[in-house]
Amino acid sequence: MSPSSDIPLVFVIGGTGAQGIPVIRGLVKDGAYAVRFLTRDATSGRSQELLQLPNVTAVEGTFANEDDLRQGLHGATYAFINIDGFNAGEKTEMFWAMRSYELALEEGIKFFVYGNLDFVYKKGGYDPALRCGHYDGKGRVGGWILQQNKAPENRDKMGAALFTTGPYISMAVGAHTPMSPTVEDGVVTWRVPLGHGAVAHVNLDDCEHYVRWLFDHQERANGMDLEVAIDLISYDELARAFEQVTGHPARYIDTDLADYWAGGPLGQGTSTAGYNAAPDDPATMTIRDNFTGFWNMWKRSGANQGVVRRDLALLDEIHPQRVKSAREWFQREEDRSAALGVPDLWTRVNNLRPVLKIAEDGRKGRL
């Protein structure tokens, strides 16, 4: 639907992704903003879903093309940029994220929100065991953006904020994710190398509120890294919550990395971590190397006192109705399933379906 000319237009990269859909929904739901999103295919199912929303339009192209970026940014007031690192790979994502920021300045964008992840390699003291390319690539750019935002030549032109997320909790009951469960003799089982750590799981629906808050409160948000999560969730807690809500048995089995890579949900991890990244480029990580760092990160993040932490009091202030526990999320999913007549959680874990667009697309596509 074509946007009204008298409301601010937000250009969005990543709009058809799992996070982008609720973000766009939150921006346009009450007519406060219009959205123009970038997509490789405006006829795709996800694009068409977005185009049914009020004041939403699409521009076809790729984030890896300056002309396409300029076309998307031109005439917009704000931008939300969340580049798919599993498409581009770490090195290419960093370049195009930086160019997106620079081109936003060139086109006169007034406020720039960057879809970010924790710079875990830095937060962990540059320990090589924590090297996780799809986190570090975003985190490096995020730090660079906040530094650019302070520069005298930039600060009066365009404000900026980071929106730092983590693994979506829906990935814990989805197909082809690092934490996809199995059902073994009737017991839902998460076999992951987490030890006594915890994961900063994010509720996708809450992203709708958080990003809207950043755009609605630009004076406070300018220069902010809004790091969000439900909580730092241990997998003992995750399994216990599933069992309490569904009545079906569940368990977490701590698994060493060798066993995880021998038979876990990501296979042996020999392919590249970015499906458009050059496999012979020394900068390209394998899935195995990337997600070894991923699990080491969460293994060292238990009880919100480790490498990755969240200011839960701040999140309560910004979004008092946010989901605050695994049990609450599972209960909401069960209630939603009953209301909509769709499969419940027990059915879902027995028939896993993709959550991430990359899995839905079968790792096919182009930049």
Buried (B, 14 or more C-beta within 10 A) or exposed (E): EEBEEEBBBBBBBBBBBBBBBBBBBBBBBEEBBBBBBBBBEBEBEBBEBBBEBBBBBBBBBBBBBEEBBBBBBBEBBBBBBBBBBBBBBBBBBBBBBBBBBEBBBBBEBBBBBBBBBBBBBEBBEEBEEBBBBBBBBBBBBBBBBBEBBEEEEBBEBBBBBBBBBBBBBBBBBBBBBBBBBBBEEEBBBBBBBBBEBBBBBBBBBBBBBBBBBBBEEBEEBBBBBBBBBBBBBBBBBBBBBBBEBBEBBBBBBBBEBEEBBEEBBBEEBEBBBBBBBEEEEEEBBBBBBBBBBBBBBBBBBBEBEBBBBBBBEEBEEBBEEBBBEBBBBBBBBBEEBEEEEEEBBBEBBBEBEBBBBBBBBEBEBEB
